[in-house]
Each structure stands twice: as structure tokens, then as C-alpha cells.
Amino acid sequence: MNTRTELDSLGEIALIDRISRAFGQPSQPETIRGIGDDAAVIDTGGPDYWLISTDMLLEGVHFDLAYTPLKHLGFKAVAVNVSDIAAMNGTPLQITVSVALSNRFSVEAVEELYEGIKAACEAYQVDLIGGDTTSSRSGLVISVTVTGRVAKDKITYRNTAQPNDVVCVTGDLGAAFCGLQLLEREKQVFLADPTMQPEINEEKAYVLERQLRPSARTDIVYELQDLGVVPTAMIDVSDGLASELLHICTQSKTGAVIFDENIPIDDVTYLVATELNVSPITAALNGGEDYELLFTVRPQEFEKLKNHARITPIGYLTDKPESVLLATKAGQYTQIKAQGWKHF
């Protein structure tokens, strides 16, 4: 009798690992890195590696058109893919976009979606070079593939961090999660009473923008290059700080200590989280979709970054792989667990 394993019992990371093991090592000598990082790495014979990554956004899973403008959605679909190239310390170059649509979308709606895609192409200086369109019976589906390149001596993986490295993060965390919770709350209020006006004022616009129209941190990649800093490991924060930190620690076989008082959280995020009865630290650790960069550097390299306004040191790596800890100001330590986005 065949046994059945439920997807939610395995989870996304274990499922990807299971698929990867089934395919084994790449057979083509040009394939330097396949499954398991932010992007695949291909050696085309020149001084640079070629990078390729794909992400898919599904209506009802990754976005809700009740409160997501199509133009913002188009921009976000590109940005989340460009973010994967940034996480490899690379420069994005081209994208392909495939869209599955139902007949409830008008030509004007599709044009609005592609206006956002075009805005992102201009923002990140990438070319739209192709894609596919097909019909859908289950809502809007957007699949974007991005290519990029990185100098062979500048590429950054997830599995190359070392004990004593300084753990850094760009920007601030938790805003996208708070924006999502705010939008979901207002949607439920509207469904209960369509005459009610949304309780979203201008001071909360920051968290809404971070959810609806996030930005990939290509700016930081360029600035790291200008400073002559190559991170020892890097990943983008799509599933929450806790999950991404565990990715680096697991793949690099290190532990970590992170200080909660160092985690950068915007004042608006604090305000909205408090209003929603959510711990700002919990939002930062487990919220996801911030698309900031989490990276590690050697202590001597951090000296070049310590005065950077958009880079914050939040902890350090240790030689204890089973110990990934969150330290409080009171001196208490708790084990960090990934409780962010679950795909199944």
C-alpha cells in the first residue's frame, strides 16, 4: 500500500530539499549552483557568472485584488525577482513575464498591470525580453524569470558564512507584514459593512507601500561594491528575518546571536503593530515580504560599513550550529524558530 505524505507536514524547504536530492548533482559543467540559493549560477566562460531566478505570484495566495492595485502588483512582481539577483550580489539584466488571465480582466486592466511592470523595468534598468500569456480558471497568475550577472570573485551564496561574522540587515523590518494586516483588517470591515470608511490615514502610508510596492535593494549592492565589501553570505528577507537567518546558519553550519534591541523597526511599524496588538519584534522576525538584504561580513570588513545609514548590525555568528538565539536587553536568550510564511 502506498503511503501519502501531506505537503503541509513537509513544508517548502524540506520539499525543495527532497526534489533536489532526487535530481542529484548537475550534469552540465556550466551549472555552478542549482537548487538551494536565491538564484541559479551559470558559468558562461567569461569573467562573470550568469544568474537566473524565477518567482510566481498567485491571486488568493500571494495577493488580493480587493486592495492591490494592478499597477503596484506589476511593479512588485518584478521587484521580488530582482531582489533574488541582489541577494547574490549581482546586477539584474533581463526579465520574462508570463501571465495567466481569466476573461474577467479587461484589456485596460492588463495594460495597467504592465504599466507597473514597465515602471519596475525602468527603476531597475532591466529589459522585458519575452514571456507567455494563457487563460486561467483560478484567478490571476504572474510568473517572472530574471537574469543577471556578477563578477566571479564577488558572488555571494548562503552557505559561505563563518563564525564571528557580523550579521547585518538593510533598511527596516516588519513594515510589510503590518501593512498586510492593516489591509486585511479594513477588508473585513468593508465586507461586514460596505458603508464604513477605511481607517487608514496618511501616517500609515509607509507600511502600506512596503506591502503593496516593495523595493529590491539593488542600491545596497552597488554601494557595497563601491566600498569594496563582499559579504560572506547573503539572502533577501522574503519569508521573515528568522527564516532567512536560519537558512544562512543551516547552510553555513553556524549558529548565531541576534540582539532584539538592534533589529531596525520604523516608527510607523511600531505604531501600526501596537494598534493591531502585534509585537513589533514578532512582525520583524516572522512577517516577511520586506525584501531587505540579510548578510554577513567579516569583522574587519564591517569597519567599512559601520557608519552606513541604511545598514544595521544585529548580531554575530557562532560555531554552535544548533544554537540560533535571540538576546533581549534583559540578558535572556531564546531559540529562534522560523514561523514566517508557510506555502502549504
One Martini backbone bead per residue (centre of mass of N, CA, C, O) as a GRO file, in nm:
protein
  344
    1MET     BB    1   0.094   0.038   0.024
    2ASN     BB    2   0.062   0.363  -0.030
    3THR     BB    3   0.188   0.649   0.091
    4ARG     BB    4   0.084   0.971   0.232
    5THR     BB    5   0.222   1.297   0.199
    6GLU     BB    6   0.182   1.592   0.330
    7LEU     BB    7   0.281   1.905   0.257
    8ASP     BB    8   0.248   2.041   0.549
    9SER     BB    9   0.450   1.826   0.684
   10LEU     BB   10   0.707   1.937   0.522
   11GLY     BB   11   0.739   2.180   0.348
   12GLU     BB   12   0.926   2.376   0.145
   13ILE     BB   13   1.222   2.308   0.218
   14ALA     BB   14   1.192   1.995   0.221
   15LEU     BB   15   1.083   1.969  -0.066
   16ILE     BB   16   1.325   2.090  -0.215
   17ASP     BB   17   1.531   1.888  -0.101
   18ARG     BB   18   1.395   1.635  -0.220
   19ILE     BB   19   1.417   1.718  -0.515
   20SER     BB   20   1.722   1.768  -0.525
   21ARG     BB   21   1.809   1.476  -0.453
   22ALA     BB   22   1.673   1.337  -0.701
   23PHE     BB   23   1.873   1.496  -0.912
   24GLY     BB   24   2.128   1.585  -0.801
   25GLN     BB   25   2.390   1.652  -0.974
   26PRO     BB   26   2.499   1.834  -1.209
   27SER     BB   27   2.584   1.765  -1.559
   28GLN     BB   28   2.671   2.053  -1.618
   29PRO     BB   29   2.955   2.248  -1.608
   30GLU     BB   30   2.799   2.536  -1.604
   31THR     BB   31   2.669   2.439  -1.334
   32ILE     BB   32   2.730   2.576  -1.023
   33ARG     BB   33   2.422   2.652  -0.925
   34GLY     BB   34   2.121   2.548  -0.814
   35ILE     BB   35   1.948   2.440  -0.591
   36GLY     BB   36   1.932   2.663  -0.279
   37ASP     BB   37   1.913   2.956  -0.378
   38ASP     BB   38   1.826   3.262  -0.509
   39ALA     BB   39   2.012   3.158  -0.754
   40ALA     BB   40   2.130   3.058  -1.035
   41VAL     BB   41   2.458   2.936  -1.159
   42ILE     BB   42   2.640   3.040  -1.455
   43ASP     BB   43   2.904   2.938  -1.677
   44THR     BB   44   3.012   3.125  -1.978
   45GLY     BB   45   3.348   3.196  -1.960
   46GLY     BB   46   3.374   3.450  -1.823
   47PRO     BB   47   3.408   3.685  -1.555
   48ASP     BB   48   3.108   3.603  -1.527
   49TYR     BB   49   2.814   3.523  -1.385
   50TRP     BB   50   2.507   3.370  -1.435
   51LEU     BB   51   2.170   3.464  -1.345
   52ILE     BB   52   1.876   3.272  -1.220
   53SER     BB   53   1.520   3.354  -1.159
   54THR     BB   54   1.201   3.239  -1.006
   55ASP     BB   55   0.860   3.371  -0.974
   56MET     BB   56   0.532   3.332  -0.816
   57LEU     BB   57   0.201   3.484  -0.848
   58LEU     BB   58  -0.107   3.433  -0.663
   59GLU     BB   59  -0.425   3.455  -0.645
   60GLY     BB   60  -0.505   3.418  -0.296
   61VAL     BB   61  -0.194   3.396  -0.192
   62HIS     BB   62  -0.011   3.674  -0.265
   63PHE     BB   63  -0.286   3.823  -0.350
   64ASP     BB   64  -0.538   4.098  -0.332
   65LEU     BB   65  -0.765   4.272  -0.540
   66ALA     BB   66  -0.924   4.436  -0.323
   67TYR     BB   67  -0.619   4.607  -0.248
   68THR     BB   68  -0.456   4.563  -0.530
   69PRO     BB   69  -0.299   4.730  -0.749
   70LEU     BB   70  -0.194   4.649  -1.061
   71LYS     BB   71   0.054   4.832  -1.075
   72HIS     BB   72   0.185   4.735  -0.814
   73LEU     BB   73   0.194   4.435  -0.891
   74GLY     BB   74   0.387   4.462  -1.129
   75PHE     BB   75   0.621   4.577  -0.967
   76LYS     BB   76   0.647   4.347  -0.756
   77ALA     BB   77   0.706   4.108  -0.949
   78VAL     BB   78   0.987   4.225  -1.017
   79ALA     BB   79   1.121   4.294  -0.742
   80VAL     BB   80   1.131   4.000  -0.619
   81ASN     BB   81   1.335   3.906  -0.838
   82VAL     BB   82   1.561   4.114  -0.816
   83SER     BB   83   1.626   4.042  -0.519
   84ASP     BB   84   1.771   3.771  -0.589
   85ILE     BB   85   2.010   3.903  -0.732
   86ALA     BB   86   2.103   4.080  -0.496
   87ALA     BB   87   2.159   3.826  -0.303
   88MET     BB   88   2.418   3.759  -0.510
   89ASN     BB   89   2.557   4.040  -0.586
   90GLY     BB   90   2.391   4.141  -0.835
   91THR     BB   91   2.287   4.226  -1.173
   92PRO     BB   92   2.024   4.310  -1.342
   93LEU     BB   93   1.880   4.261  -1.689
   94GLN     BB   94   1.637   4.044  -1.734
   95ILE     BB   95   1.291   3.966  -1.836
   96THR     BB   96   1.018   3.744  -1.789
   97VAL     BB   97   0.654   3.730  -1.861
   98SER     BB   98   0.390   3.540  -1.716
   99VAL     BB   99   0.029   3.516  -1.792
  100ALA     BB  100  -0.275   3.436  -1.618
  101LEU     BB  101  -0.616   3.470  -1.747
  102SER     BB  102  -0.927   3.596  -1.723
  103ASN     BB  103  -1.230   3.742  -1.858
  104ARG     BB  104  -1.244   3.965  -1.617
  105PHE     BB  105  -1.023   4.095  -1.781
  106SER     BB  106  -0.921   4.371  -1.923
  107VAL     BB  107  -0.724   4.546  -2.126
  108GLU     BB  108  -0.680   4.776  -1.920
  109ALA     BB  109  -0.582   4.593  -1.687
  110VAL     BB  110  -0.334   4.482  -1.832
  111GLU     BB  111  -0.202   4.757  -1.881
  112GLU     BB  112  -0.169   4.826  -1.581
  113LEU     BB  113   0.018   4.597  -1.509
  114TYR     BB  114   0.241   4.682  -1.727
  115GLU     BB  115   0.305   4.955  -1.605
  116GLY     BB  116   0.444   4.836  -1.354
  117ILE     BB  117   0.656   4.673  -1.504
  118LYS     BB  118   0.785   4.915  -1.647
  119ALA     BB  119   0.866   5.075  -1.394
  120ALA     BB  120   1.061   4.853  -1.293
  121CYS     BB  121   1.247   4.841  -1.536
  122GLU     BB  122   1.340   5.136  -1.499
  123ALA     BB  123   1.440   5.120  -1.201
  124TYR     BB  124   1.639   4.845  -1.272
  125GLN     BB  125   1.744   4.820  -1.563
  126VAL     BB  126   1.545   4.629  -1.733
  127ASP     BB  127   1.448   4.382  -1.971
  128LEU     BB  128   1.181   4.297  -2.166
  129ILE     BB  129   1.199   3.970  -2.360
  130GLY     BB  130   0.930   3.809  -2.258
  131GLY     BB  131   0.681   3.532  -2.271
  132ASP     BB  132   0.340   3.457  -2.150
  133THR     BB  133  -0.002   3.375  -2.246
  134THR     BB  134  -0.298   3.269  -2.061
  135SER     BB  135  -0.544   3.089  -1.930
  136SER     BB  136  -0.773   3.113  -1.640
  137ARG     BB  137  -0.972   2.950  -1.362
  138SER     BB  138  -0.793   3.081  -1.086
  139GLY     BB  139  -0.691   3.346  -1.167
  140LEU     BB  140  -0.415   3.531  -1.120
  141VAL     BB  141  -0.095   3.477  -1.291
  142ILE     BB  142   0.258   3.539  -1.207
  143SER     BB  143   0.563   3.494  -1.401
  144VAL     BB  144   0.910   3.550  -1.318
  145THR     BB  145   1.215   3.595  -1.499
  146VAL     BB  146   1.559   3.645  -1.404
  147THR     BB  147   1.853   3.810  -1.502
  148GLY     BB  148   2.216   3.805  -1.436
  149ARG     BB  149   2.523   3.942  -1.288
  150VAL     BB  150   2.859   3.836  -1.163
  151ALA     BB  151   3.142   3.841  -1.032
  152LYS     BB  152   3.327   3.573  -0.936
  153ASP     BB  153   3.457   3.743  -0.677
  154LYS     BB  154   3.140   3.850  -0.575
  155ILE     BB  155   2.986   3.619  -0.501
  156THR     BB  156   2.686   3.528  -0.301
  157TYR     BB  157   2.602   3.303  -0.062
  158ARG     BB  158   2.460   3.102   0.202
  159ASN     BB  159   2.724   2.884   0.271
  160THR     BB  160   2.982   3.117   0.357
  161ALA     BB  161   2.976   3.151   0.642
  162GLN     BB  162   3.124   3.262   0.964
  163PRO     BB  163   3.248   3.269   1.248
  164ASN     BB  164   3.217   3.612   1.368
  165ASP     BB  165   3.031   3.727   1.198
  166VAL     BB  166   2.848   3.993   1.091
  167VAL     BB  167   2.512   4.080   1.128
  168CYS     BB  168   2.312   4.219   0.863
  169VAL     BB  169   2.074   4.487   0.778
  170THR     BB  170   1.853   4.640   0.583
  171GLY     BB  171   1.680   4.883   0.684
  172ASP     BB  172   1.355   4.760   0.764
  173LEU     BB  173   1.121   4.573   0.971
  174GLY     BB  174   0.763   4.467   0.945
  175ALA     BB  175   0.597   4.652   0.748
  176ALA     BB  176   0.456   4.455   0.549
  177PHE     BB  177   0.293   4.303   0.759
  178CYS     BB  178   0.136   4.547   0.869
  179GLY     BB  179   0.009   4.623   0.601
  180LEU     BB  180  -0.149   4.360   0.564
  181GLN     BB  181  -0.317   4.371   0.827
  182LEU     BB  182  -0.455   4.638   0.759
  183LEU     BB  183  -0.594   4.547   0.496
  184GLU     BB  184  -0.751   4.306   0.616
  185ARG     BB  185  -0.914   4.466   0.818
  186GLU     BB  186  -1.058   4.656   0.613
  187LYS     BB  187  -1.191   4.433   0.451
  188GLN     BB  188  -1.371   4.319   0.681
  189VAL     BB  189  -1.522   4.578   0.734
  190PHE     BB  190  -1.643   4.606   0.448
  191LEU     BB  191  -1.793   4.332   0.439
  192ALA     BB  192  -1.976   4.407   0.686
  193ASP     BB  193  -1.962   4.736   0.586
  194PRO     BB  194  -1.968   4.929   0.296
  195THR     BB  195  -2.006   5.221   0.449
  196MET     BB  196  -1.738   5.209   0.558
  197GLN     BB  197  -1.455   5.377   0.641
  198PRO     BB  198  -1.135   5.378   0.621
  199GLU     BB  199  -0.861   5.351   0.880
  200ILE     BB  200  -0.651   5.523   0.672
  201ASN     BB  201  -0.383   5.716   0.706
  202GLU     BB  202  -0.100   5.884   0.612
  203GLU     BB  203   0.089   5.768   0.849
  204LYS     BB  204   0.043   5.456   0.715
  205ALA     BB  205   0.168   5.446   0.421
  206TYR     BB  206   0.436   5.295   0.455
  207VAL     BB  207   0.327   5.000   0.506
  208LEU     BB  208   0.165   4.982   0.245
  209GLU     BB  209   0.399   5.016   0.046
  210ARG     BB  210   0.568   4.770   0.147
  211GLN     BB  211   0.347   4.569   0.047
  212LEU     BB  212   0.257   4.674  -0.251
  213ARG     BB  213   0.567   4.832  -0.313
  214PRO     BB  214   0.840   4.698  -0.319
  215SER     BB  215   1.201   4.703  -0.278
  216ALA     BB  216   1.493   4.647  -0.420
  217ARG     BB  217   1.847   4.633  -0.300
  218THR     BB  218   2.048   4.747  -0.532
  219ASP     BB  219   2.183   4.987  -0.390
  220ILE     BB  220   2.356   4.818  -0.191
  221VAL     BB  221   2.523   4.663  -0.393
  222TYR     BB  222   2.665   4.913  -0.510
  223GLU     BB  223   2.781   5.013  -0.235
  224LEU     BB  224   2.953   4.768  -0.172
  225GLN     BB  225   3.132   4.797  -0.419
  226ASP     BB  226   3.241   5.084  -0.348
  227LEU     BB  227   3.359   4.969  -0.059
  228GLY     BB  228   3.479   4.670  -0.099
  229VAL     BB  229   3.236   4.465  -0.024
  230VAL     BB  230   3.208   4.109   0.056
  231PRO     BB  231   2.999   3.900   0.146
  232THR     BB  232   2.978   3.582   0.295
  233ALA     BB  233   2.657   3.625   0.308
  234MET     BB  234   2.322   3.603   0.141
  235ILE     BB  235   1.974   3.733   0.176
  236ASP     BB  236   1.643   3.768   0.132
  237VAL     BB  237   1.349   3.914   0.294
  238SER     BB  238   1.060   3.713   0.248
  239ASP     BB  239   1.002   3.512   0.529
  240GLY     BB  240   1.178   3.638   0.737
  241LEU     BB  241   1.434   3.671   0.952
  242ALA     BB  242   1.438   3.391   1.082
  243SER     BB  243   1.438   3.217   0.826
  244GLU     BB  244   1.694   3.343   0.690
  245LEU     BB  245   1.894   3.289   0.918
  246LEU     BB  246   1.857   2.979   0.910
  247HIS     BB  247   1.960   2.939   0.630
  248ILE     BB  248   2.249   3.034   0.679
  249CYS     BB  249   2.317   2.851   0.922
  250THR     BB  250   2.257   2.577   0.793
  251GLN     BB  251   2.441   2.609   0.532
  252SER     BB  252   2.704   2.713   0.718
  253LYS     BB  253   2.726   2.582   1.002
  254THR     BB  254   2.591   2.786   1.216
  255GLY     BB  255   2.543   3.022   1.449
  256ALA     BB  256   2.353   3.267   1.661
  257VAL     BB  257   2.334   3.621   1.766
  258ILE     BB  258   2.050   3.826   1.842
  259PHE     BB  259   1.946   4.164   1.892
  260ASP     BB  260   1.648   4.309   1.949
  261GLU     BB  261   1.745   4.619   1.978
  262ASN     BB  262   1.878   4.612   1.669
  263ILE     BB  263   1.624   4.586   1.523
  264PRO     BB  264   1.490   4.743   1.254
  265ILE     BB  265   1.218   4.978   1.329
  266ASP     BB  266   0.974   5.161   1.239
  267ASP     BB  267   0.758   5.386   1.373
  268VAL     BB  268   0.509   5.298   1.208
  269THR     BB  269   0.525   5.001   1.279
  270TYR     BB  270   0.484   5.037   1.579
  271LEU     BB  271   0.208   5.172   1.561
  272VAL     BB  272   0.054   4.947   1.403
  273ALA     BB  273   0.120   4.706   1.582
  274THR     BB  274  -0.013   4.818   1.836
  275GLU     BB  275  -0.298   4.849   1.712
  276LEU     BB  276  -0.290   4.519   1.635
  277ASN     BB  277  -0.154   4.350   1.865
  278VAL     BB  278   0.157   4.347   1.774
  279SER     BB  279   0.470   4.253   1.779
  280PRO     BB  280   0.732   4.405   1.633
  281ILE     BB  281   0.933   4.171   1.654
  282THR     BB  282   0.751   3.957   1.527
  283ALA     BB  283   0.720   4.102   1.257
  284ALA     BB  284   1.027   4.100   1.189
  285LEU     BB  285   1.079   3.787   1.215
  286ASN     BB  286   0.783   3.669   1.059
  287GLY     BB  287   0.651   3.838   0.824
  288GLY     BB  288   0.772   3.945   0.565
  289GLU     BB  289   0.818   4.116   0.251
  290ASP     BB  290   1.066   4.329   0.267
  291TYR     BB  291   1.330   4.290   0.084
  292GLU     BB  292   1.573   4.274   0.234
  293LEU     BB  293   1.913   4.244   0.344
  294LEU     BB  294   2.086   3.956   0.457
  295PHE     BB  295   2.417   3.975   0.608
  296THR     BB  296   2.769   3.885   0.606
  297VAL     BB  297   3.074   3.984   0.783
  298ARG     BB  298   3.370   4.059   0.851
  299PRO     BB  299   3.488   4.249   1.101
  300GLN     BB  300   3.689   4.420   0.921
  301GLU     BB  301   3.465   4.494   0.707
  302PHE     BB  302   3.262   4.648   0.892
  303GLU     BB  303   3.423   4.915   0.917
  304LYS     BB  304   3.304   5.017   0.631
  305LEU     BB  305   2.981   5.013   0.754
  306LYS     BB  306   2.920   5.149   1.044
  307ASN     BB  307   2.809   5.441   0.897
  308HIS     BB  308   2.566   5.324   0.764
  309ALA     BB  309   2.231   5.421   0.744
  310ARG     BB  310   2.114   5.125   0.594
  311ILE     BB  311   2.299   4.961   0.806
  312THR     BB  312   2.255   4.687   1.048
  313PRO     BB  313   2.375   4.554   1.332
  314ILE     BB  314   2.239   4.238   1.500
  315GLY     BB  315   2.503   4.041   1.513
  316TYR     BB  316   2.637   3.699   1.537
  317LEU     BB  317   2.841   3.432   1.473
  318THR     BB  318   2.880   3.085   1.543
  319ASP     BB  319   3.003   2.741   1.637
  320LYS     BB  320   2.673   2.672   1.695
  321PRO     BB  321   2.440   2.528   1.496
  322GLU     BB  322   2.201   2.481   1.729
  323SER     BB  323   2.246   2.808   1.795
  324VAL     BB  324   1.970   3.037   1.757
  325LEU     BB  325   1.964   3.358   1.904
  326LEU     BB  326   1.767   3.570   2.118
  327ALA     BB  327   1.851   3.880   2.261
  328THR     BB  328   1.790   4.061   2.537
  329LYS     BB  329   1.830   4.335   2.738
  330ALA     BB  330   1.801   4.135   3.002
  331GLY     BB  331   1.966   3.856   2.908
  332GLN     BB  332   1.786   3.684   2.732
  333TYR     BB  333   1.742   3.352   2.574
  334THR     BB  334   1.614   3.249   2.250
  335GLN     BB  335   1.503   3.037   2.025
  336ILE     BB  336   1.503   3.040   1.685
  337LYS     BB  337   1.210   3.030   1.479
  338ALA     BB  338   1.029   2.943   1.198
  339GLN     BB  339   0.707   3.151   1.142
  340GLY     BB  340   0.644   3.221   0.870
  341TRP     BB  341   0.590   3.154   0.564
  342LYS     BB  342   0.346   2.919   0.444
  343HIS     BB  343   0.284   2.728   0.147
  344PHE     BB  344   0.095   2.463   0.285
   0.00000   0.00000   0.00000
